[in-house]
Amino acid sequence: MSDEQIHGDFEKDALLTILTETENLTNVGGWEWDTVKDKWLFSDNWLRIHGCAKRRLSTSELLQIAHPDDRADVQNAFDSAIAHGTNYEIEHRIVRQDTGEVRCVRAHGRSIRNSEGQVVKMYGAAQDITEFRQTEKKLRQSENQIENLVNNLPGVAYQCLMDKEGVFRFEYMGDNCVKLFGIKADAILSDADLVFDLIPEPDCGEVQKKIRESADTLTPYDIEHRVIKKNGETVWVHAVSTPWENDNGDIVWDGIGLDITKRRQAEKALEKKNRFLKRITENMFDMVSMTDLEGNYTFAGKSHERILGYATSELIGQNVMDYVHPDDLPRITQEFQTFLETGGTKTVQYRNRHRLGHYLWFETIGELLLDNNLNPSEIIFSSRDITERKEAEEKIAYLQKTESLGRMAGAVAHHFNNLLSVVMGNLELVLEDLPNDAKNRDKIFQAFNAAHKAADKSNQMLRYLGHVTGHQTTIDLTDICRQTLGLLQTTLPNGVTLKVDFNDSKTMVNADAGQIQQVLNSFFTNAWESISNNQGRIDLRIRTVSHEDISGSSRFPLDWQFRDIPYACLEISDTGCGISDENMRQIFDPFYTTKFTGRGMGLSVSIGIVKNLGGCITVDSKPGCGSVFRVYLPVAIQNP
């Protein structure tokens, strides 16, 4: 091989290396298309870009690499280049064959014609422009974000300049200037005095002074001032900007003017509100007070005088513990120390001494206040007189105790009746067998009468428990329930709210008022006890419905049959734990309970009362979704 041939081969290798490295650097891959044989040939870098292993492909195989949504465009570009003998150029997406990743490429091709003008070959290249397009997209997003930010500022962005001769002008003014000044940006850029003319004295003089100070010291410009627009509207502006010196020695400020009108109005309203709140604090029903960390009064509202009889001047400097009931003092002292250690808020109940010497019950909420260094500084208290509530709770506790005793009495009565039935039956059989002149007949007869009287006493207990109708009269169901609510509300935990929806019109039923109150108490107690963590709601509602509105599922008693008459519906719903299907059929069984032993007669008594009144109870409940109990009673027929 001659030196010339060796040199030529070396040169070819060098050129190939240059081409390969150039492709790698520019992320470009070359290709050749034999349009006659429909064969494509690709360079190594083209294969790398497309994640393709085959160096030779047909057009149909090549189109499979193109993104499905772009294949038609690629095919049309091929067809157009062949038909018209033009160059091929398109930008489209591909799906890498090895990873499935979607990439973006820009493809170029040059057509080669034969002597007859037909395209027989095409040479070209494909460049991976994915990162370029992603960067371009991010740039557009960034530009849009900046534009949106500027246009959505609660004010206006600006750039102003003061040249070496002291001439002031605006170099940039955001479009929001129309909202702030009532003047378009173009006008302000042409004449800066249009803005200064809107600033009244003494604000304008202060603005000019601040500008000069900022220019002389190159320190930030920060000022709040008024602008009075041509329509007479007053706008408060907070202008903030940072100065810098350009190459010409001019002072340039980049800044923002914020519309703080609402803030100024809010501050003025807050000041007015503070004065108002002070008057409220001095005259409100609850007692508001503040103490130092040792519990000494530093402030006491005038409500203290109305509720406890102490004038404010008598309490300042005194310690709150000096007024606590001796029996409550150890507990409250410990609560106070724990409160100081843990911070936050604390609620306690205790008795406080009245100026006349007697004690009242209070529920007090205390909050530990922190200073600017986040150190405890003082305590604020809000105290409510709950004496009446405490008395009501004691009454409720008594009623609940009575109910508990009633349940026990019912159980005893049932067992007692069973035993008495055996005794009376046997005594009756003995009397039948004895002749009338038998020696012991009178004694046996006396025993029989005593057993009969004992059975009557047992029945009296059962009537007390609601197993009989009681003294029925025509009563207003709504009125009876409304009278009962006052007492029931006092039993509600603090986190449970009650909503009542009673009709203004009367809802008359034939029933015993005491038994109706007993039914409402049972369901009301069952509702709030089912609410976990004492956080929920109970709804009471009374309405009149037809028999068609009464659900047939989960209805008790199971054998109840409706009549074609209107029914009064007492609905009690809660947001409690709900009832499972397994427990649904047992909830009205005597002594059945999911709470603890000794409970379980409340709903049993209720179903007995309602059944005796010709009504029924329906239950709609799911675990975790609360419960809805509906008591249906026949509406009393009113005589015309």
C-alpha positions as CSV (number, residue, x, y, z in Angstrom):
1,M,0.0,0.0,0.0
2,S,1.4,3.4,-1.0
3,D,2.1,6.2,1.3
4,E,-0.7,8.1,-0.4
5,Q,-3.2,5.4,0.3
6,I,-2.1,5.1,3.9
7,H,-2.3,8.9,4.3
8,G,-5.8,8.8,2.7
9,D,-7.0,6.0,5.1
10,F,-5.6,7.9,8.0
11,E,-7.4,11.0,6.9
12,K,-10.7,9.1,6.5
13,D,-10.3,7.8,10.1
14,A,-9.6,11.2,11.4
15,L,-12.6,12.7,9.6
16,L,-14.8,9.9,11.0
17,T,-13.5,10.6,14.5
18,I,-14.2,14.3,14.0
19,L,-17.8,13.5,12.8
20,T,-18.4,11.1,15.7
21,E,-17.2,13.5,18.4
22,T,-19.1,16.4,16.7
23,E,-22.3,14.3,16.9
24,N,-21.6,13.5,20.6
25,L,-20.9,17.2,21.5
26,T,-24.0,18.4,19.7
27,N,-26.2,15.5,20.7
28,V,-26.9,14.8,17.0
29,G,-27.2,11.5,15.2
30,G,-26.9,11.0,11.4
31,W,-29.0,8.9,9.1
32,E,-29.4,7.8,5.4
33,W,-32.6,6.8,3.8
34,D,-32.7,4.8,0.6
35,T,-36.2,5.7,-0.6
36,V,-36.2,3.2,-3.4
37,K,-35.5,0.2,-1.1
38,D,-37.1,1.9,1.9
39,K,-34.1,1.2,4.0
40,W,-32.8,3.5,6.8
41,L,-29.2,3.4,8.1
42,F,-28.3,5.2,11.3
43,S,-25.1,6.3,13.1
44,D,-24.1,5.2,16.5
45,N,-25.2,8.4,18.1
46,W,-28.6,8.3,16.5
47,L,-29.0,4.8,17.9
48,R,-28.0,6.1,21.4
49,I,-30.4,9.1,21.2
50,H,-33.3,6.8,20.3
51,G,-32.4,3.9,22.5
52,C,-32.5,1.7,19.4
53,A,-30.4,-1.5,18.9
54,K,-31.1,-2.0,15.1
55,R,-28.9,0.0,12.8
56,R,-31.2,-0.7,9.8
57,L,-34.9,-0.1,9.8
58,S,-37.8,0.3,7.4
59,T,-40.0,3.4,7.4
60,S,-42.8,1.5,9.2
61,E,-40.3,0.4,11.9
62,L,-39.0,3.9,12.2
63,L,-42.5,5.3,12.7
64,Q,-42.9,3.0,15.7
65,I,-40.2,5.0,17.5
66,A,-42.1,8.2,17.0
67,H,-44.6,9.1,19.8
68,P,-48.1,7.8,18.9
69,D,-49.5,11.3,18.9
70,D,-46.8,12.5,16.4
71,R,-46.6,9.6,14.0
72,A,-49.1,11.1,11.5
73,D,-47.1,14.4,11.4
74,V,-43.8,12.5,10.8
75,Q,-45.4,10.4,8.0
76,N,-46.8,13.5,6.3
77,A,-43.3,15.2,6.5
78,F,-41.8,12.1,4.8
79,D,-44.5,12.0,2.1
80,S,-44.1,15.8,1.4
81,A,-40.3,15.6,1.0
82,I,-40.6,12.6,-1.4
83,A,-43.5,14.1,-3.4
84,H,-42.0,17.6,-3.8
85,G,-38.3,16.8,-3.6
86,T,-37.9,19.2,-0.8
87,N,-35.8,19.0,2.3
88,Y,-37.3,17.2,5.3
89,E,-37.6,19.1,8.6
90,I,-39.7,18.4,11.7
91,E,-39.7,18.6,15.4
92,H,-41.5,15.7,17.2
93,R,-41.4,13.4,20.2
94,I,-40.0,9.9,20.4
95,V,-40.3,7.0,22.7
96,R,-36.9,5.5,23.5
97,Q,-36.9,1.8,22.7
98,D,-34.8,0.8,25.7
99,T,-36.4,2.8,28.5
100,G,-39.7,4.0,27.2
101,E,-38.7,7.6,28.1
102,V,-40.3,10.3,26.0
103,R,-37.8,12.6,24.4
104,C,-38.0,15.5,21.9
105,V,-35.9,15.6,18.7
106,R,-35.5,18.0,15.8
107,A,-34.9,16.1,12.5
108,H,-33.4,17.5,9.2
109,G,-33.1,15.8,5.9
110,R,-31.7,16.7,2.4
111,S,-33.2,15.0,-0.7
112,I,-31.1,13.5,-3.4
113,R,-32.7,13.1,-6.9
114,N,-31.8,11.0,-9.8
115,S,-31.5,12.2,-13.4
116,E,-35.3,11.9,-13.7
117,G,-35.8,14.2,-10.8
118,Q,-37.1,11.5,-8.4
119,V,-35.9,11.4,-4.8
120,V,-33.8,8.3,-4.4
121,K,-32.0,9.0,-1.2
122,M,-32.1,11.4,1.7
123,Y,-29.4,12.2,4.2
124,G,-30.1,13.9,7.5
125,A,-29.6,14.2,11.2
126,A,-31.7,14.1,14.4
127,Q,-30.8,16.2,17.4
128,D,-32.0,15.6,20.9
129,I,-33.5,18.9,22.1
130,T,-35.3,17.6,25.2
131,E,-33.2,19.6,27.7
132,F,-33.5,22.7,25.5
133,R,-37.3,22.5,25.4
134,Q,-37.5,21.9,29.1
135,T,-35.3,24.9,29.8
136,E,-37.3,26.9,27.4
137,K,-40.5,25.8,29.2
138,K,-39.1,26.7,32.6
139,L,-38.0,30.1,31.3
140,R,-41.5,30.8,30.0
141,Q,-43.0,29.7,33.3
142,S,-40.6,31.9,35.2
143,E,-41.4,34.9,33.0
144,N,-45.1,34.2,33.5
145,Q,-44.7,33.9,37.2
146,I,-42.8,37.2,37.4
147,E,-45.4,38.9,35.3
148,N,-48.3,37.5,37.3
149,L,-46.5,38.4,40.5
150,V,-46.0,42.0,39.4
151,N,-49.6,42.3,38.1
152,N,-51.1,40.7,41.3
153,L,-49.2,42.8,43.8
154,P,-51.5,44.7,46.2
155,G,-49.7,47.8,44.8
156,V,-47.3,48.6,42.0
157,A,-43.7,47.8,41.2
158,Y,-41.6,50.7,39.9
159,Q,-38.1,51.9,39.1
160,C,-37.2,55.5,39.4
161,L,-34.0,57.5,38.8
162,M,-32.4,60.8,39.9
163,D,-29.7,62.0,37.6
164,K,-26.6,64.0,38.6
165,E,-28.5,67.3,38.0
166,G,-31.2,66.2,40.5
167,V,-33.9,65.6,37.9
168,F,-36.2,62.8,39.0
169,R,-38.2,60.5,36.7
170,F,-39.7,57.0,36.6
171,E,-38.0,54.4,34.4
172,Y,-40.6,51.7,34.9
173,M,-44.1,51.7,36.3
174,G,-46.3,48.6,36.7
175,D,-49.8,48.6,35.2
176,N,-51.3,48.5,38.7
177,C,-50.5,52.2,39.1
178,V,-54.0,52.9,37.7
179,K,-55.5,51.3,40.8
180,L,-53.1,53.2,43.1
181,F,-52.9,56.6,41.5
182,G,-55.8,56.6,39.0
183,I,-53.2,57.4,36.3
184,K,-51.8,55.2,33.5
185,A,-48.2,54.1,33.5
186,D,-47.3,55.9,30.2
187,A,-48.4,59.2,31.6
188,I,-46.3,58.7,34.8
189,L,-43.3,57.7,32.8
190,S,-43.6,61.0,30.8
191,D,-44.2,63.2,33.9
192,A,-43.2,62.1,37.4
193,D,-44.9,65.2,38.9
194,L,-48.3,63.7,38.1
195,V,-47.6,61.4,41.1
196,F,-46.2,64.0,43.4
197,D,-49.2,66.3,42.7
198,L,-51.5,63.7,44.3
199,I,-49.6,63.6,47.6
200,P,-51.0,66.2,50.0
201,E,-49.0,68.1,52.6
202,P,-47.4,67.5,54.9
203,D,-46.9,64.0,53.4
204,C,-45.4,65.4,50.1
205,G,-42.7,67.3,52.0
206,E,-41.8,64.3,54.0
207,V,-41.6,62.2,50.8
208,Q,-39.2,64.6,49.2
209,K,-37.1,64.7,52.3
210,K,-36.9,60.9,52.4
211,I,-35.9,60.7,48.8
212,R,-33.0,63.1,49.3
213,E,-31.8,61.2,52.4
214,S,-31.9,57.9,50.6
215,A,-30.0,59.4,47.6
216,D,-27.3,61.0,49.8
217,T,-26.7,57.9,52.0
218,L,-27.7,55.1,49.6
219,T,-30.0,53.7,52.4
220,P,-33.4,52.2,51.7
221,Y,-36.3,54.5,51.1
222,D,-39.3,53.5,53.4
223,I,-42.3,55.7,54.0
224,E,-46.1,55.6,54.4
225,H,-48.1,58.5,52.9
226,R,-51.4,59.5,51.5
227,V,-52.5,59.8,47.9
228,I,-55.6,61.7,47.0
229,K,-56.8,60.6,43.6
230,K,-58.5,63.0,41.2
231,N,-61.9,61.5,42.1
232,G,-61.3,62.4,45.7
233,E,-60.6,58.9,47.0
234,T,-57.8,58.8,49.6
235,V,-55.4,55.9,49.3
236,W,-52.6,55.0,51.8
237,V,-49.4,53.9,50.2
238,H,-46.4,52.2,51.7
239,A,-43.4,52.8,49.4
240,V,-40.2,50.7,49.9
241,S,-37.2,50.8,47.6
242,T,-33.5,50.2,47.6
243,P,-31.1,52.7,45.9
244,W,-28.0,52.0,43.9
245,E,-25.7,54.0,41.6
246,N,-25.4,53.2,37.9
247,D,-22.4,53.7,35.7
248,N,-23.5,57.3,34.9
249,G,-23.6,58.3,38.5
250,D,-27.4,58.3,38.6
251,I,-29.2,57.1,41.7
252,V,-31.7,54.3,40.8
253,W,-34.4,52.9,43.1
254,D,-36.0,49.6,42.6
255,G,-39.1,49.3,44.7
256,I,-42.8,48.7,45.3
257,G,-45.6,50.8,46.4
258,L,-48.2,48.9,48.4
259,D,-51.8,49.8,48.9
260,I,-52.2,49.8,52.7
261,T,-55.5,51.6,52.8
262,K,-57.3,48.5,54.3
263,R,-54.6,48.1,56.8
264,R,-54.8,51.7,57.9
265,Q,-58.6,51.4,58.1
266,A,-58.2,48.1,60.1
267,E,-55.8,49.8,62.5
268,K,-58.3,52.6,63.0
269,A,-61.1,50.1,63.4
270,L,-59.0,48.1,65.8
271,E,-58.3,51.1,67.9
272,K,-62.0,51.8,68.1
273,K,-62.7,48.2,68.8
274,N,-60.2,48.1,71.6
275,R,-62.1,51.0,73.3
276,F,-65.3,49.2,72.7
277,L,-63.9,45.9,74.1
278,K,-62.7,47.7,77.2
279,R,-66.3,48.9,77.8
280,I,-67.6,45.4,77.2
281,T,-65.0,43.9,79.5
282,E,-66.1,46.3,82.2
283,N,-69.8,45.5,81.8
284,M,-69.9,41.9,80.5
285,F,-71.7,39.1,82.4
286,D,-68.5,37.0,82.8
287,M,-65.7,38.2,85.0
288,V,-62.5,39.1,83.2
289,S,-59.3,39.6,85.2
290,M,-55.5,39.5,85.0
291,T,-52.9,38.5,87.5
292,D,-49.1,38.4,87.8
293,L,-47.4,35.0,88.0
294,E,-48.0,34.8,91.7
295,G,-51.7,35.2,91.3
296,N,-52.0,38.8,92.5
297,Y,-54.8,40.8,90.7
298,T,-53.4,43.4,88.2
299,F,-56.8,44.0,86.5
300,A,-60.4,43.1,87.4
301,G,-63.4,44.0,85.3
302,K,-66.4,45.7,86.8
303,S,-68.4,42.4,86.6
304,H,-66.6,41.4,89.8
305,E,-68.6,44.0,91.7
306,R,-71.9,42.9,90.2
307,I,-71.3,39.1,90.7
308,L,-69.1,38.9,93.8
309,G,-69.7,42.3,95.3
310,Y,-66.1,43.4,95.3
311,A,-65.1,46.7,93.8
312,T,-62.1,46.7,91.4
313,S,-60.1,48.8,93.7
314,E,-60.6,46.2,96.5
315,L,-59.2,43.4,94.4
316,I,-56.1,45.0,92.8
317,G,-53.0,43.6,94.6
318,Q,-54.9,40.9,96.4
319,N,-54.2,37.2,95.7
320,V,-56.9,35.1,93.9
321,M,-56.3,32.2,96.3
322,D,-57.5,34.3,99.3
323,Y,-61.1,34.0,97.9
324,V,-61.2,30.3,97.1
325,H,-63.3,27.9,99.2
326,P,-61.0,26.1,101.8
327,D,-62.1,22.7,100.5
328,D,-61.1,23.6,97.0
329,L,-57.9,25.5,97.8
330,P,-55.4,22.6,97.8
331,R,-56.6,21.4,94.5
332,I,-56.7,24.8,92.9
333,T,-53.3,25.7,94.2
334,Q,-51.8,22.5,92.6
335,E,-53.7,23.3,89.4
336,F,-52.2,26.8,89.4
337,Q,-48.7,25.5,89.8
338,T,-49.1,22.9,87.1
339,F,-50.6,25.6,84.8
340,L,-47.5,27.9,85.3
341,E,-45.2,25.0,84.4
342,T,-47.1,23.7,81.3
343,G,-48.5,27.0,80.0
344,G,-51.3,27.2,77.4
345,T,-54.8,27.3,78.7
346,K,-56.5,25.7,81.7
347,T,-60.1,25.3,82.8
348,V,-61.1,24.7,86.4
349,Q,-64.2,24.7,88.6
350,Y,-64.2,25.9,92.1
351,R,-66.1,27.9,94.7
352,N,-65.3,31.6,95.3
353,R,-66.3,33.7,98.3
354,H,-68.8,36.5,97.8
355,R,-68.3,39.8,99.6
356,L,-71.3,38.8,101.8
357,G,-69.6,35.6,102.9
358,H,-71.4,32.9,101.0
359,Y,-69.7,30.9,98.1
360,L,-70.6,30.7,94.4
361,W,-69.5,28.1,91.9
362,F,-67.3,29.3,89.0
363,E,-65.8,27.8,85.8
364,T,-62.6,29.7,85.0
365,I,-60.5,29.6,81.9
366,G,-57.0,30.8,82.3
367,E,-54.4,31.5,79.6
368,L,-50.7,32.2,80.2
369,L,-49.5,35.2,78.3
370,L,-45.9,35.5,77.0
371,D,-43.8,38.6,76.6
372,N,-41.8,39.5,73.4
373,N,-39.1,37.1,74.5
374,L,-41.6,34.3,74.8
375,N,-41.3,34.2,78.6
376,P,-44.4,34.0,80.8
377,S,-45.4,37.4,81.9
378,E,-49.0,37.4,83.2
379,I,-52.3,35.4,83.2
380,I,-55.7,36.4,81.9
381,F,-58.8,34.7,83.4
382,S,-62.4,34.5,82.2
383,S,-64.8,33.3,85.0
384,R,-68.4,32.3,84.6
385,D,-70.9,31.9,87.5
386,I,-72.1,28.2,87.2
387,T,-73.9,28.1,90.5
388,E,-77.3,27.4,89.0
389,R,-75.8,24.8,86.6
390,K,-74.1,23.0,89.6
391,E,-77.5,23.0,91.4
392,A,-79.1,21.6,88.3
393,E,-76.4,18.9,88.0
394,E,-77.1,17.9,91.5
395,K,-80.8,17.5,90.6
396,I,-79.9,15.5,87.5
397,A,-77.6,13.3,89.6
398,Y,-80.5,12.7,92.0
399,L,-82.8,11.8,89.1
400,Q,-80.2,9.5,87.6
401,K,-79.8,7.8,91.0
402,T,-83.5,7.4,91.2
403,E,-83.5,5.9,87.7
404,S,-80.8,3.5,88.8
405,L,-82.8,2.4,91.8
406,G,-85.8,2.0,89.5
407,R,-83.9,-0.4,87.3
408,M,-82.9,-2.4,90.4
409,A,-86.5,-2.3,91.6
410,G,-87.7,-3.5,88.2
411,A,-85.4,-6.5,88.3
412,V,-86.5,-7.3,91.9
413,A,-90.2,-6.9,90.8
414,H,-89.8,-9.3,87.9
415,H,-88.1,-12.0,90.1
416,F,-90.6,-11.2,92.9
417,N,-93.5,-11.8,90.6
418,N,-92.2,-15.1,89.4
419,L,-91.8,-16.3,93.0
420,L,-95.2,-15.0,93.9
421,S,-96.8,-16.8,91.0
422,V,-95.5,-20.1,92.4
423,V,-96.7,-19.3,95.9
424,M,-100.1,-18.1,94.9
425,G,-100.6,-21.0,92.5
426,N,-99.8,-23.6,95.1
427,L,-101.9,-21.8,97.8
428,E,-104.8,-21.7,95.4
429,L,-104.5,-25.5,94.7
430,V,-104.4,-26.2,98.5
431,L,-107.5,-24.1,99.1
432,E,-109.3,-26.0,96.4
433,D,-108.4,-29.3,98.0
434,L,-109.3,-28.3,101.6
435,P,-112.9,-28.6,102.8
436,N,-114.6,-25.4,103.9
437,D,-114.5,-26.3,107.6
438,A,-110.8,-27.3,107.5
439,K,-108.8,-26.1,110.6
440,N,-106.1,-24.3,108.7
441,R,-108.2,-23.0,105.8
442,D,-108.4,-19.4,107.2
443,K,-104.6,-19.2,107.7
444,I,-103.9,-20.4,104.2
445,F,-106.5,-18.0,102.8
446,Q,-104.7,-15.1,104.7
447,A,-101.4,-16.2,103.2
448,F,-103.0,-16.2,99.7
449,N,-104.4,-12.6,100.3
450,A,-101.0,-11.5,101.5
451,A,-99.3,-12.9,98.4
452,H,-101.9,-11.2,96.2
453,K,-101.2,-7.9,97.9
454,A,-97.4,-8.4,97.4
455,A,-98.1,-9.0,93.7
456,D,-100.1,-5.8,93.6
457,K,-97.1,-3.9,95.1
458,S,-94.8,-5.4,92.5
459,N,-97.2,-4.2,89.8
460,Q,-97.1,-0.7,91.2
461,M,-93.3,-0.8,90.8
462,L,-93.7,-2.0,87.2
463,R,-96.1,0.9,86.5
464,Y,-93.5,3.3,87.9
465,L,-91.0,1.8,85.5
466,G,-93.4,2.5,82.5
467,H,-94.7,-1.0,82.0
468,V,-98.3,0.4,82.1
469,T,-99.9,3.4,80.4
470,G,-99.9,5.7,83.4
471,H,-102.3,8.7,83.6
472,Q,-102.9,9.6,80.0
473,T,-104.2,13.0,79.0
474,T,-104.1,15.0,75.8
475,I,-100.8,17.0,76.0
476,D,-98.6,19.1,73.8
477,L,-95.6,17.1,72.9
478,T,-93.6,20.1,71.8
479,D,-94.4,22.0,75.1
480,I,-93.4,19.0,77.3
481,C,-90.1,18.5,75.5
482,R,-89.3,22.2,75.6
483,Q,-89.9,22.2,79.4
484,T,-87.6,19.2,79.8
485,L,-84.7,20.7,77.8
486,G,-83.7,23.2,80.3
487,L,-82.7,20.5,82.8
488,L,-81.2,18.2,80.2
489,Q,-78.9,20.8,78.7
490,T,-77.1,21.1,82.0
491,T,-75.9,17.5,81.6
492,L,-74.2,18.1,78.3
493,P,-70.4,17.9,78.3
494,N,-68.7,21.1,77.3
495,G,-67.7,19.9,73.8
496,V,-71.2,18.7,72.8
497,T,-73.6,21.2,71.2
498,L,-77.4,20.9,71.0
499,K,-79.6,22.1,68.1
500,V,-83.3,22.2,68.6
501,D,-86.0,22.4,65.8
502,F,-89.4,22.5,67.3
503,N,-92.6,23.6,65.5
504,D,-94.3,26.7,66.7
505,S,-97.7,25.0,66.3
506,K,-98.9,22.5,68.9
507,T,-98.3,18.7,68.5
508,M,-101.0,17.0,70.6
509,V,-100.8,13.4,71.7
510,N,-102.5,11.2,74.3
511,A,-99.8,10.4,76.9
512,D,-98.5,10.8,80.4
513,A,-96.3,13.9,80.6
514,G,-94.0,12.3,83.1
515,Q,-93.5,9.3,80.8
516,I,-92.7,11.5,77.8
517,Q,-90.1,13.3,79.8
518,Q,-88.7,9.9,80.9
519,V,-88.4,8.8,77.2
520,L,-86.7,12.1,76.2
521,N,-84.3,11.9,79.0
522,S,-83.3,8.3,78.1
523,F,-82.6,9.0,74.5
524,F,-80.9,12.3,75.2
525,T,-78.6,10.6,77.7
526,N,-77.9,7.8,75.3
527,A,-77.0,10.3,72.6
528,W,-74.4,12.3,74.5
529,E,-72.9,9.2,76.1
530,S,-72.3,7.8,72.6
531,I,-70.2,10.8,71.6
532,S,-66.5,10.1,72.0
533,N,-64.1,12.7,73.5
534,N,-67.1,14.9,74.3
535,Q,-66.9,16.5,70.9
536,G,-70.0,16.4,68.8
537,R,-73.6,17.5,68.3
538,I,-77.1,16.4,69.2
539,D,-80.2,17.5,67.2
540,L,-83.8,17.4,68.5
541,R,-86.7,17.8,66.1
542,I,-90.5,17.5,66.4
543,R,-92.7,17.2,63.3
544,T,-96.0,15.6,62.2
545,V,-95.8,12.8,59.5
546,S,-98.1,10.3,57.9
547,H,-97.8,6.6,58.4
548,E,-96.2,6.3,55.0
549,D,-93.1,8.2,56.2
550,I,-92.4,5.7,59.0
551,S,-89.5,3.4,58.0
552,G,-90.2,-0.4,58.1
553,S,-86.6,-1.3,58.8
554,S,-85.0,-1.2,62.3
555,R,-88.5,-0.5,63.8
556,F,-89.5,-1.4,67.3
557,P,-91.6,-3.2,68.6
558,L,-91.1,-5.6,65.8
559,D,-94.8,-6.5,65.7
560,W,-96.0,-2.9,65.6
561,Q,-98.7,-2.1,63.0
562,F,-99.4,1.4,61.8
563,R,-102.8,3.0,61.5
564,D,-103.9,5.3,58.8
565,I,-103.6,8.4,61.0
566,P,-101.0,11.1,61.4
567,Y,-98.1,10.6,63.8
568,A,-96.0,12.9,65.9
569,C,-92.3,12.3,65.4
570,L,-89.7,13.1,68.1
571,E,-86.3,12.8,66.4
572,I,-83.1,12.6,68.4
573,S,-79.9,12.4,66.3
574,D,-76.3,12.4,67.4
575,T,-72.7,12.3,66.0
576,G,-71.7,9.5,68.3
577,C,-70.1,6.1,67.7
578,G,-73.2,4.5,66.1
579,I,-74.6,1.0,66.5
580,S,-73.6,-2.1,64.7
581,D,-76.2,-4.4,63.1
582,E,-75.3,-7.1,65.7
583,N,-76.3,-4.8,68.5
584,M,-79.3,-3.2,66.8
585,R,-81.9,-5.8,67.7
586,Q,-80.7,-5.9,71.4
587,I,-80.7,-2.3,72.3
588,F,-84.2,-2.3,73.7
589,D,-83.7,-5.6,75.6
590,P,-83.9,-5.2,79.5
591,F,-80.5,-4.8,81.1
592,Y,-78.7,-4.9,77.7
593,T,-75.9,-2.4,77.6
594,T,-72.5,-1.8,75.9
595,K,-71.4,0.5,78.7
596,F,-71.1,-1.2,82.1
597,T,-73.0,-3.6,84.3
598,G,-76.1,-2.1,86.0
599,R,-77.2,-0.1,82.9
600,G,-79.6,-1.1,80.2
601,M,-83.2,-0.3,81.4
602,G,-83.5,3.3,80.0
603,L,-84.3,2.3,76.4
604,S,-86.3,-0.8,77.7
605,V,-88.5,1.5,79.7
606,S,-88.9,3.8,76.8
607,I,-90.0,1.1,74.4
608,G,-92.5,-0.1,76.9
609,I,-94.0,3.4,77.3
610,V,-94.1,4.0,73.6
611,K,-95.7,0.6,72.9
612,N,-98.4,1.3,75.5
613,L,-99.1,4.6,73.7
614,G,-99.6,2.8,70.4
615,G,-96.4,4.1,68.9
616,C,-93.1,2.8,67.7
617,I,-89.4,3.7,67.6
618,T,-87.1,3.5,64.5
619,V,-83.3,3.5,64.6
620,D,-81.0,4.6,61.7
621,S,-77.4,4.1,62.6
622,K,-74.0,2.8,61.4
623,P,-70.8,2.4,63.4
624,G,-68.8,5.6,63.2
625,C,-71.7,7.6,61.6
626,G,-73.9,8.5,64.6
627,S,-77.5,7.5,65.3
628,V,-81.0,8.8,64.6
629,F,-83.8,7.6,67.0
630,R,-87.4,8.6,66.0
631,V,-90.2,8.2,68.4
632,Y,-93.6,8.0,66.7
633,L,-96.8,8.6,68.7
634,P,-100.4,8.8,67.3
635,V,-101.6,12.4,67.0
636,A,-104.5,13.1,69.3
637,I,-107.8,13.6,67.5
638,Q,-109.1,17.0,68.3
639,N,-112.9,17.5,68.8
640,P,-114.3,20.2,66.5
